[in-house]
Amino acid sequence: LSLLSQLHSVNQLLFAIPPQSFLVQACAFSVAAPTPQNRLLEVPILYSYFRSSCSWRVRIALALKGIAYDQVPVNLVKDGGQQLSPEFHSVNPMQQIPALKIDGVTLSQSLAIIEYLEETRPNPRILPQDPKKRAQVRMISDIIVSGIQPLQNLTVLQQVGEKKLEWAQHYISCGFKALEQILQETSERYCVGNEVSMADLCLVPQVYNAERYKVDLAPYPTIRRINKALLELEEFQISHPSRQPDTPPELRA
């Protein structure tokens, strides 16, 4: 066939196809799966509880990094604990808060979340560049999040029963005794030097817990001094339990 005849045949074939077929093809492109680039533009979602110290750490980190986010409250006591619902189980199989949906992934465990934010959004830094100071920050953070807070969290205290106040006071005091000694060596204005670090994000919520459980803080002047300095910062204030969407009216600042 001549080139002209071939073009004529193609032309006939195109006009024989119903217009709806082109519409279907166009629609197919419009519902394509989100690209990694699109996921980076999605607003992060934080699953949080106003009085959760683990959630508070992450809220402070998000505020320090200037990251806008949406918050989904998960009430740890209402309805037997909303974190135990099938809906939240699909978010975090450990059924704990916080959980953060960001950049197309869902992360749990507060320090893992904070370290991810540091690695992907490094300014301002919350982990020092100096290896020794960075190790000290992680040490202090782990003392709090592994050695103190888990022993007085809601799940443990529910199992302890009637003596839960004494239990919480005992383990917070034991941890603070060691922490006070360490901070006397590492601190200046804040936990490690004069820059806010991940250790500070862990300290303030733990002091809040100590006050809730009526721990005598008089023996820990370094802890009290650092806590006071940190609570003067806007990022710690706006992330405070008294200023969250799910804060009960009687506890609002």
VEXZA-244949 format. One record per residue: chain; x, z, y of N, C-alpha, C in turn; residue number from 1. Coordinates in Angstrom, 2 decimals. Layout:
<nodes>
[A,[X,Z,Y],[X,Z,Y],[X,Z,Y],NUM]
...
</nodes>
This chain:
<nodes>
[A,[0.84,0.00,-1.20],[0.00,0.00,0.00],[0.87,0.00,1.25],1]
[A,[0.35,-0.66,2.30],[1.07,-0.64,3.56],[0.94,0.72,4.21],2]
[A,[1.83,1.03,5.14],[1.77,2.31,5.86],[0.44,2.46,6.56],3]
[A,[-0.09,1.39,7.12],[-1.38,1.45,7.82],[-2.50,1.81,6.86],4]
[A,[-2.45,1.26,5.63],[-3.49,1.57,4.63],[-3.41,3.03,4.21],5]
[A,[-2.18,3.55,4.05],[-2.02,4.95,3.67],[-2.59,5.88,4.74],6]
[A,[-2.32,5.59,6.01],[-2.86,6.41,7.09],[-4.37,6.36,7.11],7]
[A,[-4.94,5.19,6.83],[-6.39,5.05,6.82],[-7.00,5.92,5.71],8]
[A,[-6.33,5.96,4.54],[-6.83,6.77,3.42],[-6.79,8.26,3.76],9]
[A,[-5.71,8.70,4.38],[-5.59,10.11,4.78],[-6.67,10.47,5.79],10]
[A,[-6.93,9.59,6.72],[-7.95,9.82,7.73],[-9.32,10.00,7.11],11]
[A,[-9.63,9.17,6.10],[-10.92,9.29,5.43],[-11.03,10.63,4.69],12]
[A,[-9.93,11.02,4.05],[-9.93,12.29,3.32],[-10.16,13.48,4.24],13]
[A,[-9.52,13.49,5.40],[-9.68,14.61,6.34],[-11.11,14.71,6.83],14]
[A,[-11.72,13.58,7.14],[-13.10,13.63,7.64],[-14.08,13.98,6.54],15]
[A,[-13.67,13.85,5.27],[-14.57,14.19,4.17],[-14.60,15.69,3.91],16]
[A,[-13.62,16.44,4.43],[-13.57,17.89,4.22],[-14.50,18.58,5.20],17]
[A,[-15.40,19.46,4.72],[-16.33,20.15,5.63],[-15.57,20.98,6.66],18]
[A,[-16.07,21.08,7.87],[-15.40,21.87,8.92],[-15.22,23.32,8.54],19]
[A,[-16.15,23.86,7.68],[-16.06,25.27,7.30],[-14.76,25.58,6.58],20]
[A,[-14.18,24.58,5.89],[-12.94,24.82,5.17],[-11.81,25.18,6.10],21]
[A,[-11.78,24.52,7.26],[-10.76,24.85,8.24],[-10.97,26.25,8.80],22]
[A,[-12.24,26.63,8.95],[-12.57,27.96,9.47],[-12.09,29.04,8.51],23]
[A,[-12.30,28.80,7.20],[-11.86,29.78,6.21],[-10.35,29.98,6.27],24]
[A,[-9.62,28.85,6.41],[-8.18,28.95,6.49],[-7.75,29.74,7.72],25]
[A,[-8.42,29.50,8.84],[-8.06,30.22,10.06],[-8.31,31.71,9.93],26]
[A,[-9.47,32.06,9.29],[-9.80,33.47,9.11],[-8.79,34.15,8.20],27]
[A,[-8.33,33.42,7.19],[-7.37,34.01,6.25],[-6.11,34.47,6.97],28]
[A,[-5.70,33.73,7.96],[-4.51,34.13,8.72],[-4.80,35.35,9.60],29]
[A,[-6.03,35.49,10.04],[-6.35,36.58,10.98],[-6.40,37.94,10.31],30]
[A,[-6.56,38.01,8.98],[-6.67,39.30,8.29],[-5.42,39.58,7.46],31]
[A,[-4.32,38.96,7.83],[-3.08,39.19,7.09],[-2.68,40.66,7.17],32]
[A,[-1.97,41.13,6.15],[-1.52,42.53,6.10],[-0.62,42.84,7.29],33]
[A,[-0.67,44.11,7.78],[0.19,44.49,8.90],[1.66,44.29,8.58],34]
[A,[2.38,43.81,9.53],[3.82,43.63,9.36],[4.54,44.93,9.68],35]
[A,[5.79,45.06,9.22],[6.56,46.26,9.60],[6.64,46.46,11.10],36]
[A,[6.69,45.35,11.85],[6.75,45.47,13.31],[5.47,46.07,13.86],37]
[A,[4.31,45.65,13.28],[3.03,46.21,13.74],[2.93,47.69,13.43],38]
[A,[3.44,48.08,12.26],[3.37,49.50,11.88],[4.15,50.37,12.87],39]
[A,[5.25,49.83,13.40],[6.04,50.59,14.36],[5.28,50.85,15.65],40]
[A,[4.25,50.01,15.93],[3.48,50.15,17.15],[2.29,51.10,16.97],41]
[A,[1.98,51.49,15.74],[0.85,52.37,15.49],[1.15,53.78,16.01],42]
[A,[0.13,54.44,16.57],[0.30,55.80,17.07],[0.45,56.75,15.89],43]
[A,[1.49,57.57,15.86],[1.66,58.53,14.76],[0.48,59.48,14.67],44]
[A,[0.20,59.95,13.47],[-0.88,60.90,13.22],[-0.28,62.16,12.60],45]
[A,[-0.50,63.29,13.24],[0.00,64.57,12.74],[-1.16,65.38,12.17],46]
[A,[-1.06,65.73,10.90],[-2.01,66.64,10.26],[-1.47,68.05,10.48],47]
[A,[-2.25,68.88,11.16],[-1.70,70.13,11.68],[-2.77,71.22,11.67],48]
[A,[-2.32,72.46,11.78],[-3.21,73.61,11.98],[-2.63,74.40,13.15],49]
[A,[-3.46,74.83,14.05],[-2.98,75.38,15.33],[-2.00,76.52,15.14],50]
[A,[-2.20,77.37,14.12],[-1.38,78.57,13.96],[-0.31,78.41,12.89],51]
[A,[-0.19,77.24,12.33],[0.84,76.99,11.32],[2.21,76.89,11.99],52]
[A,[3.14,77.74,11.59],[4.47,77.69,12.18],[5.20,76.41,11.77],53]
[A,[4.93,75.92,10.57],[5.56,74.66,10.14],[5.08,73.50,11.00],54]
[A,[3.79,73.48,11.30],[3.24,72.43,12.16],[3.78,72.56,13.58],55]
[A,[3.93,73.78,14.03],[4.42,74.00,15.40],[5.82,73.45,15.57],56]
[A,[6.68,73.62,14.56],[8.02,73.05,14.65],[7.97,71.55,14.95],57]
[A,[7.10,70.85,14.22],[7.00,69.40,14.38],[6.40,69.05,15.74],58]
[A,[5.42,69.82,16.19],[4.82,69.55,17.50],[5.88,69.68,18.60],59]
[A,[6.75,70.67,18.48],[7.82,70.82,19.48],[8.74,69.61,19.44],60]
[A,[9.12,69.18,18.24],[10.01,68.03,18.11],[9.39,66.79,18.73],61]
[A,[8.11,66.54,18.47],[7.43,65.38,19.04],[7.40,65.47,20.56],62]
[A,[7.18,66.67,21.08],[7.16,66.84,22.53],[8.55,66.61,23.14],63]
[A,[9.58,67.15,22.50],[10.94,66.96,23.01],[11.35,65.49,23.00],64]
[A,[10.90,64.77,21.99],[11.25,63.36,21.88],[10.34,62.46,22.72],65]
[A,[9.30,63.05,23.33],[8.39,62.27,24.15],[7.55,61.30,23.34],66]
[A,[7.18,61.68,22.12],[6.42,60.81,21.22],[4.92,61.15,21.33],67]
[A,[4.13,60.20,21.77],[2.68,60.38,21.81],[2.14,60.30,20.38],68]
[A,[1.14,61.10,20.07],[0.59,61.09,18.72],[-0.84,61.58,18.74],69]
[A,[-1.58,61.23,17.69],[-2.91,61.77,17.47],[-2.80,62.93,16.50],70]
[A,[-3.72,63.88,16.63],[-3.66,65.07,15.78],[-4.95,65.20,14.98],71]
[A,[-4.81,65.44,13.68],[-5.95,65.69,12.79],[-5.86,67.15,12.34],72]
[A,[-6.74,68.01,12.82],[-6.69,69.42,12.41],[-7.06,69.59,10.94],73]
[A,[-6.31,70.45,10.26],[-6.59,70.82,8.87],[-6.67,72.34,8.83],74]
[A,[-7.89,72.87,8.73],[-8.08,74.31,8.79],[-7.69,74.95,7.45],75]
[A,[-6.74,75.85,7.50],[-6.21,76.45,6.27],[-7.11,77.53,5.67],76]
[A,[-8.12,77.96,6.40],[-8.99,79.03,5.89],[-10.44,78.58,5.75],77]
[A,[-10.88,77.64,6.57],[-12.27,77.19,6.51],[-12.54,76.41,5.23],78]
[A,[-13.74,76.60,4.69],[-14.15,75.88,3.47],[-13.20,76.13,2.31],79]
[A,[-12.61,77.32,2.28],[-11.67,77.62,1.21],[-10.31,76.99,1.39],80]
[A,[-10.09,76.40,2.55],[-8.82,75.74,2.83],[-8.96,74.23,2.75],81]
[A,[-9.05,73.59,3.92],[-9.25,72.14,3.94],[-8.05,71.38,3.39],82]
[A,[-6.90,72.02,3.33],[-5.71,71.37,2.76],[-5.87,71.15,1.26],83]
[A,[-6.83,71.82,0.65],[-7.05,71.68,-0.79],[-8.08,70.61,-1.13],84]
[A,[-8.61,69.94,-0.12],[-9.64,68.92,-0.34],[-9.05,67.67,-0.98],85]
[A,[-9.86,66.91,-1.72],[-9.38,65.64,-2.29],[-8.90,64.68,-1.21],86]
[A,[-9.55,64.70,-0.04],[-9.16,63.80,1.04],[-7.74,64.08,1.50],87]
[A,[-7.40,65.36,1.67],[-6.05,65.68,2.14],[-5.03,65.54,1.01],88]
[A,[-5.47,65.73,-0.22],[-4.55,65.54,-1.35],[-3.98,64.13,-1.36],89]
[A,[-4.79,63.16,-0.91],[-4.30,61.79,-0.86],[-3.26,61.60,0.25],90]
[A,[-3.27,62.49,1.24],[-2.27,62.44,2.31],[-0.99,63.13,1.87],91]
[A,[-1.12,64.34,1.32],[0.03,65.11,0.86],[-0.30,65.78,-0.47],92]
[A,[0.22,65.29,-1.58],[-0.07,65.88,-2.89],[0.28,67.36,-3.00],93]
[A,[1.20,67.86,-2.16],[1.52,69.29,-2.15],[0.44,70.11,-1.48],94]
[A,[-0.48,69.44,-0.79],[-1.60,70.10,-0.12],[-1.12,71.17,0.86],95]
[A,[-0.11,70.80,1.62],[0.45,71.65,2.66],[0.54,70.86,3.95],96]
[A,[0.58,71.59,5.05],[0.81,70.96,6.34],[2.14,71.47,6.88],97]
[A,[2.75,70.66,7.74],[2.26,69.43,8.35],[2.50,68.21,7.47],98]
[A,[1.81,67.13,7.84],[2.13,65.80,7.33],[2.08,64.87,8.54],99]
[A,[2.97,63.92,8.56],[3.04,63.00,9.70],[3.04,61.56,9.19],100]
[A,[2.05,60.79,9.65],[2.04,59.35,9.40],[2.73,58.67,10.57],101]
[A,[3.83,57.97,10.27],[4.62,57.35,11.33],[5.41,56.18,10.75],102]
[A,[5.47,55.11,11.48],[6.27,53.95,11.10],[5.90,53.41,9.72],103]
[A,[4.63,53.55,9.34],[4.18,53.01,8.06],[4.44,53.89,6.86],104]
[A,[4.94,55.12,7.08],[5.16,56.06,5.98],[4.47,57.38,6.30],105]
[A,[4.21,58.17,5.26],[3.67,59.51,5.43],[4.71,60.51,4.96],106]
[A,[5.10,61.41,5.85],[6.15,62.38,5.56],[5.57,63.79,5.57],107]
[A,[6.07,64.64,4.69],[5.71,66.05,4.70],[7.00,66.87,4.73],108]
[A,[6.85,68.19,4.85],[7.95,69.14,5.01],[8.55,69.02,6.41],109]
[A,[8.43,70.11,7.16],[8.74,70.06,8.59],[10.17,69.61,8.89],110]
[A,[11.15,70.11,8.16],[12.53,69.73,8.47],[12.80,68.27,8.12],111]
[A,[12.19,67.78,7.06],[12.35,66.36,6.72],[11.76,65.49,7.83],112]
[A,[10.61,65.91,8.36],[9.99,65.17,9.46],[10.88,65.20,10.70],113]
[A,[11.37,66.38,11.04],[12.20,66.53,12.24],[13.48,65.72,12.11],114]
[A,[14.10,65.74,10.95],[15.33,64.97,10.76],[15.05,63.46,10.83],115]
[A,[13.90,63.03,10.34],[13.55,61.61,10.46],[13.38,61.23,11.92],116]
[A,[12.70,62.07,12.69],[12.54,61.80,14.12],[13.91,61.73,14.80],117]
[A,[14.82,62.61,14.40],[16.16,62.62,14.99],[16.92,61.34,14.67],118]
[A,[16.78,60.87,13.44],[17.52,59.68,13.01],[16.95,58.40,13.61],119]
[A,[15.64,58.37,13.83],[15.01,57.14,14.33],[14.82,57.15,15.84],120]
[A,[14.83,58.32,16.44],[14.64,58.46,17.88],[15.61,59.53,18.37],121]
[A,[16.89,59.19,18.44],[17.94,60.21,18.62],[18.04,60.83,20.00],122]
[A,[17.27,60.38,20.96],[17.37,60.95,22.31],[16.06,61.61,22.74],123]
[A,[16.13,62.84,23.23],[17.32,63.71,23.29],[17.67,64.28,21.92],124]
[A,[18.91,64.58,21.72],[19.38,65.07,20.44],[18.90,66.50,20.18],125]
[A,[18.53,66.76,18.93],[18.23,68.14,18.52],[19.13,68.58,17.37],126]
[A,[20.07,67.70,17.01],[21.16,68.05,16.11],[22.47,67.75,16.83],127]
[A,[23.34,68.74,17.00],[24.59,68.52,17.73],[25.46,67.46,17.05],128]
[A,[26.27,66.78,17.85],[27.21,65.81,17.30],[28.38,66.49,16.60],129]
[A,[28.79,67.66,17.10],[29.89,68.38,16.49],[29.50,68.84,15.08],130]
[A,[30.28,68.51,14.04],[29.90,68.83,12.66],[29.70,70.32,12.41],131]
[A,[30.53,71.17,13.01],[30.39,72.61,12.78],[29.10,73.14,13.40],132]
[A,[28.82,72.71,14.62],[27.59,73.16,15.27],[26.36,72.61,14.54],133]
[A,[26.46,71.36,14.08],[25.34,70.77,13.34],[25.07,71.56,12.06],134]
[A,[26.12,71.97,11.39],[25.97,72.78,10.18],[25.36,74.14,10.51],135]
[A,[25.75,74.73,11.65],[25.17,76.01,12.05],[23.68,75.88,12.35],136]
[A,[23.31,74.78,13.00],[21.89,74.54,13.29],[21.10,74.45,11.99],137]
[A,[21.62,73.70,11.03],[20.92,73.57,9.75],[20.89,74.88,8.99],138]
[A,[21.96,75.66,9.08],[22.01,76.96,8.42],[20.92,77.88,8.96],139]
[A,[20.83,77.99,10.27],[19.83,78.87,10.89],[18.42,78.37,10.57],140]
[A,[18.23,77.08,10.63],[16.93,76.50,10.30],[16.52,76.85,8.88],141]
[A,[17.46,76.71,7.94],[17.15,76.99,6.53],[16.90,78.47,6.28],142]
[A,[17.62,79.32,6.99],[17.36,80.76,6.85],[15.91,81.07,7.17],143]
[A,[15.40,80.44,8.22],[14.02,80.69,8.65],[13.02,80.02,7.72],144]
[A,[13.21,78.71,7.48],[12.17,77.96,6.76],[12.22,78.18,5.25],145]
[A,[13.35,78.68,4.73],[13.46,78.93,3.29],[13.53,80.42,2.96],146]
[A,[14.17,81.20,3.84],[14.42,82.60,3.52],[13.46,83.59,4.13],147]
[A,[12.68,83.16,5.13],[11.76,84.10,5.80],[10.32,83.62,5.71],148]
[A,[10.04,82.48,6.31],[8.65,82.02,6.44],[7.89,81.89,5.12],149]
[A,[8.48,81.32,4.06],[7.69,81.18,2.82],[7.23,82.49,2.22],150]
[A,[7.98,83.58,2.48],[7.63,84.88,1.90],[6.47,85.55,2.63],151]
[A,[6.10,85.02,3.81],[4.99,85.62,4.56],[3.93,84.59,4.91],152]
[A,[3.94,83.45,4.22],[2.92,82.45,4.56],[1.59,82.80,3.91],153]
[A,[0.57,82.06,4.27],[-0.80,82.40,3.88],[-0.97,82.44,2.37],154]
[A,[-0.42,81.47,1.66],[-0.59,81.40,0.21],[-0.04,82.63,-0.48],155]
[A,[1.16,83.08,-0.08],[1.77,84.25,-0.68],[0.99,85.51,-0.34],156]
[A,[0.60,85.66,0.92],[-0.11,86.88,1.34],[-1.47,87.00,0.66],157]
[A,[-2.09,85.87,0.36],[-3.37,85.92,-0.36],[-3.18,86.49,-1.77],158]
[A,[-2.02,86.24,-2.35],[-1.74,86.78,-3.69],[-1.33,88.25,-3.63],159]
[A,[-0.70,88.66,-2.53],[-0.25,90.05,-2.40],[-1.43,91.01,-2.31],160]
[A,[-2.45,90.60,-1.56],[-3.65,91.44,-1.47],[-3.59,92.48,-0.37],161]
[A,[-3.94,93.72,-0.69],[-4.15,94.77,0.31],[-2.88,95.11,1.10],162]
[A,[-1.72,94.97,0.52],[-0.48,95.35,1.18],[0.21,94.17,1.86],163]
[A,[-0.59,93.17,2.22],[0.02,91.96,2.79],[0.72,92.22,4.12],164]
[A,[0.20,93.15,4.95],[0.84,93.44,6.22],[2.22,94.04,6.00],165]
[A,[2.31,95.04,5.12],[3.60,95.66,4.83],[4.57,94.65,4.21],166]
[A,[4.06,93.80,3.35],[4.88,92.76,2.72],[5.48,91.84,3.78],167]
[A,[4.63,91.33,4.67],[5.10,90.41,5.71],[6.11,91.10,6.62],168]
[A,[5.83,92.33,7.02],[6.74,93.05,7.89],[8.10,93.25,7.22],169]
[A,[8.09,93.57,5.94],[9.35,93.82,5.21],[10.22,92.58,5.18],170]
[A,[9.65,91.44,4.81],[10.48,90.25,4.62],[10.87,89.60,5.94],171]
[A,[10.02,89.70,6.95],[10.42,89.20,8.26],[11.55,90.06,8.82],172]
[A,[11.43,91.37,8.67],[12.47,92.27,9.18],[13.80,92.06,8.46],173]
[A,[13.75,91.87,7.16],[14.99,91.61,6.40],[15.66,90.33,6.89],174]
[A,[14.86,89.30,7.10],[15.42,88.04,7.57],[15.94,88.13,8.99],175]
[A,[15.22,88.82,9.85],[15.64,88.96,11.24],[16.92,89.79,11.37],176]
[A,[17.10,90.75,10.47],[18.33,91.55,10.52],[19.55,90.65,10.32],177]
[A,[19.48,89.75,9.36],[20.58,88.82,9.13],[20.68,87.80,10.25],178]
[A,[19.53,87.30,10.69],[19.51,86.26,11.73],[20.08,86.78,13.04],179]
[A,[19.77,88.01,13.38],[20.30,88.61,14.61],[21.83,88.63,14.59],180]
[A,[22.39,88.99,13.47],[23.85,89.05,13.35],[24.46,87.65,13.49],181]
[A,[23.84,86.66,12.88],[24.36,85.29,12.95],[24.25,84.74,14.37],182]
[A,[23.12,84.98,15.02],[22.91,84.45,16.38],[23.86,85.08,17.39],183]
[A,[24.28,86.29,17.13],[25.27,86.90,18.03],[26.58,86.12,18.03],184]
[A,[26.84,85.38,16.96],[28.05,84.57,16.86],[27.85,83.14,17.35],185]
[A,[26.66,82.58,17.15],[26.45,81.14,17.42],[25.77,80.86,18.76],186]
[A,[25.07,81.82,19.31],[24.19,81.52,20.45],[24.91,81.63,21.79],187]
[A,[24.37,80.89,22.73],[24.64,81.09,24.15],[23.25,81.25,24.77],188]
[A,[22.77,80.22,25.47],[21.39,80.34,25.96],[20.39,80.19,24.81],189]
[A,[20.72,79.29,23.86],[19.82,79.02,22.74],[20.53,79.36,21.43],190]
[A,[19.93,79.01,20.32],[20.45,79.45,19.02],[21.89,79.02,18.77],191]
[A,[22.21,77.77,19.12],[23.57,77.27,18.96],[23.97,76.62,20.29],192]
[A,[24.75,77.35,21.06],[25.18,76.82,22.35],[24.09,76.80,23.40],193]
[A,[24.20,75.84,24.30],[23.29,75.76,25.44],[22.32,74.59,25.38],194]
[A,[22.24,73.93,24.24],[21.32,72.82,24.07],[20.25,73.18,23.04],195]
[A,[19.02,72.79,23.31],[17.94,73.02,22.35],[18.22,72.24,21.07],196]
[A,[18.06,72.90,19.94],[18.33,72.26,18.66],[17.20,72.56,17.67],197]
[A,[17.32,71.96,16.51],[16.32,72.18,15.46],[16.18,73.66,15.12],198]
[A,[17.25,74.41,15.23],[17.18,75.85,14.96],[16.20,76.55,15.90],199]
[A,[16.19,76.12,17.16],[15.27,76.72,18.13],[13.82,76.38,17.80],200]
[A,[13.61,75.18,17.27],[12.26,74.76,16.88],[11.73,75.63,15.74],201]
[A,[12.64,76.18,14.95],[12.25,77.06,13.85],[12.11,78.52,14.31],202]
[A,[12.94,78.92,15.27],[12.95,80.33,15.68],[11.66,80.75,16.37],203]
[A,[11.23,79.98,17.36],[10.07,80.40,18.17],[8.81,80.61,17.33],204]
[A,[8.44,79.68,16.44],[7.26,79.95,15.62],[7.41,81.17,14.71],205]
[A,[8.63,81.45,14.28],[8.82,82.62,13.41],[8.70,83.92,14.20],206]
[A,[9.14,83.92,15.44],[8.93,85.10,16.28],[7.43,85.31,16.52],207]
[A,[6.72,84.22,16.73],[5.26,84.30,16.88],[4.63,84.96,15.65],208]
[A,[5.08,84.56,14.46],[4.57,85.17,13.24],[4.91,86.66,13.19],209]
[A,[6.13,87.00,13.58],[6.53,88.41,13.58],[5.62,89.23,14.48],210]
[A,[5.28,88.68,15.64],[4.39,89.39,16.56],[2.99,89.52,15.97],211]
[A,[2.53,88.48,15.28],[1.21,88.54,14.63],[1.15,89.67,13.63],212]
[A,[2.25,89.87,12.90],[2.28,90.88,11.84],[2.87,92.20,12.33],213]
[A,[2.95,92.33,13.66],[3.31,93.60,14.29],[4.68,94.12,13.83],214]
[A,[5.63,93.19,13.73],[7.01,93.59,13.41],[7.66,94.15,14.68],215]
[A,[8.37,95.25,14.54],[9.10,95.83,15.66],[10.31,94.95,15.97],216]
[A,[10.30,94.32,17.16],[11.37,93.40,17.53],[12.49,94.06,18.34],217]
[A,[12.35,95.35,18.59],[13.36,96.05,19.39],[14.77,95.94,18.80],218]
[A,[14.95,95.97,17.49],[16.32,95.89,16.94],[16.96,94.50,17.04],219]
[A,[16.25,93.53,17.60],[16.73,92.15,17.59],[16.78,91.58,19.02],220]
[A,[17.66,92.12,19.86],[17.70,91.68,21.26],[18.11,90.22,21.44],221]
[A,[18.97,89.71,20.59],[19.40,88.31,20.71],[18.24,87.38,20.39],222]
[A,[17.51,87.68,19.34],[16.34,86.88,18.98],[15.33,86.90,20.13],223]
[A,[15.09,88.07,20.69],[14.11,88.18,21.78],[14.56,87.41,23.01],224]
[A,[15.83,87.49,23.33],[16.35,86.79,24.50],[16.22,85.28,24.37],225]
[A,[16.60,84.74,23.21],[16.52,83.30,23.00],[15.06,82.84,22.99],226]
[A,[14.22,83.60,22.33],[12.80,83.25,22.28],[12.19,83.18,23.67],227]
[A,[12.53,84.14,24.51],[12.00,84.17,25.88],[12.45,82.94,26.66],228]
[A,[13.73,82.56,26.51],[14.26,81.39,27.22],[13.58,80.11,26.76],229]
[A,[13.33,80.00,25.47],[12.70,78.80,24.94],[11.25,78.66,25.36],230]
[A,[10.55,79.77,25.43],[9.14,79.72,25.83],[8.95,79.36,27.30],231]
[A,[10.02,79.31,28.05],[9.94,78.85,29.43],[9.93,77.33,29.53],232]
[A,[10.26,76.64,28.43],[10.33,75.18,28.42],[8.95,74.58,28.18],233]
[A,[8.65,73.52,28.91],[7.32,72.90,28.83],[6.99,72.43,27.42],234]
[A,[7.98,71.87,26.72],[7.72,71.33,25.38],[7.28,72.42,24.40],235]
[A,[7.78,73.62,24.58],[7.38,74.73,23.72],[6.01,75.26,24.14],236]
[A,[5.69,75.14,25.41],[4.41,75.63,25.91],[3.25,74.74,25.48],237]
[A,[3.42,73.41,25.63],[2.31,72.52,25.30],[2.06,72.43,23.80],238]
[A,[3.05,72.80,23.00],[2.88,72.77,21.55],[2.46,74.12,20.99],239]
[A,[2.29,75.10,21.86],[1.95,76.47,21.46],[0.59,76.53,20.75],240]
[A,[0.43,77.42,19.78],[-0.85,77.53,19.07],[-2.06,77.78,19.97],241]
[A,[-1.84,78.35,21.12],[-2.96,78.65,22.02],[-3.45,77.43,22.79],242]
[A,[-2.78,76.27,22.60],[-3.11,75.09,23.40],[-3.36,73.85,22.53],243]
[A,[-3.87,74.06,21.32],[-4.09,72.95,20.41],[-5.57,72.57,20.33],244]
[A,[-5.87,71.35,19.89],[-7.28,70.91,19.83],[-8.15,71.80,18.95],245]
[A,[-7.55,72.41,17.91],[-8.34,73.24,17.00],[-8.19,74.74,17.27],246]
[A,[-7.59,75.09,18.40],[-7.47,76.52,18.75],[-8.86,77.09,19.03],247]
[A,[-9.26,78.18,18.37],[-10.55,78.79,18.68],[-10.62,79.22,20.14],248]
[A,[-11.80,79.17,20.75],[-11.93,79.51,22.17],[-11.36,80.88,22.53],249]
[A,[-11.52,81.84,21.65],[-11.08,83.21,21.98],[-9.57,83.34,21.94],250]
[A,[-8.86,82.36,21.38],[-7.40,82.41,21.31],[-6.72,81.44,22.27],251]
[A,[-7.50,80.71,23.05],[-6.92,79.75,23.97],[-6.23,80.44,25.14],252]
[A,[-5.14,79.83,25.60],[-4.40,80.38,26.73],[-5.23,80.21,27.99],253]
</nodes>
